[in-house]
Amino acid sequence: MTVTEDRPKTVDVQLCGRDLRILRAVATGRIEIRYDCGACMRVDGLPVANSEVPSRLVLAGLVVAPDLARRPWFQLAELTHLGRVALEAAVPK
């Protein structure tokens, strides 16, 4: 995806180490997500123990909420533009 001038280049969200590990797993295709009454995630087929993390990442705009009309069950999770920016900002320089 091409970064355009109207897209933010920084993220104003506090992320803990767990959040960053989840975002890295999303980036590598290891996370499945379902979002109905809240987000549920599976990492390598196993449920994410902290149920607040998936919803927080979706509501912060870092992970794409799945399209329930298209597929009502778990789908491969995807990072949003902001999610990619957050991961890039977290890399030590």
N, C-alpha and C positions, 0 to 999 in steps of 0.2 A: 504494500500500500504506500502511495506517495504522500509525503508530508507536505501540506500546503500551508501558506502563511496564516490562514484563519484557524488553524488547529493549534491547540495549546502545546507548548514545548516543555512545560513543567506540570507537576501534579501537586495539588495542595491537599493531600490526604496523608494522615499518619499511618504508616504501615509497620507492623511488627515483623519479626523474623518468620513467623508462621505464615503471615500473609504473603511475604515474598517467596517462600518455598512453594506455596500453592500457585502463585502466578508463574513461577518457573516451570512447575509441572504442567500447567495449562499450555504454556508455550511449547513444551515438548510433546504435547498430545497424550498425556497420561491421565487427564481428568475428564470425567463424564459429569454432566450436570442435568438436573431436572429442577424446574422452578414452577411451582403451583401456588401453594400457600406460603411458600418460602423456598429458598434454594436448598437443594440436597446435592452433595458432590460425592463422587467415588474416585479414589486415587488407585490406579492399578486394580480396579474392581472392588476395592475395600472402601467402606464409608468413611468420610471425614468425621472424626470424633467430635470436633467443636462445631456445633450446628450454627453458630453465629457467623463464622467465617464466610461461608458461601454467600449468604444474604448480604453481608456487609460489602463484599467485593462486587457483587452485582449492583447493589444500590449506589455504590461509589462510582459506578461507570467504568470499572476496570475489566470486568468480564461480561461478555454478551449474554443476556438472558435468552434462553432457548425459546424457539417458536413452538408453543404447545399445540397450536392448530395443525402444524405440519407433522409433529411427532410428539405424542404425549409422554413418552418415557425418557430415559436418560439419553443424552446426546453428547457428542464430543464438545467440550467447552472451548471457547475462543476468547482471546484477548481483544479488547477494544484498542483504539489508538492510545487512549490514556493508560491502559494497562501496559502497553509496550513502552510508553514514555516512563512509567513508574519503574519498570524493570531496568531500563537503560540508566535511569538516575541512581539506582541502587548499586550499580557496579562501581566498585572503588576505582579511583583514577590514580 
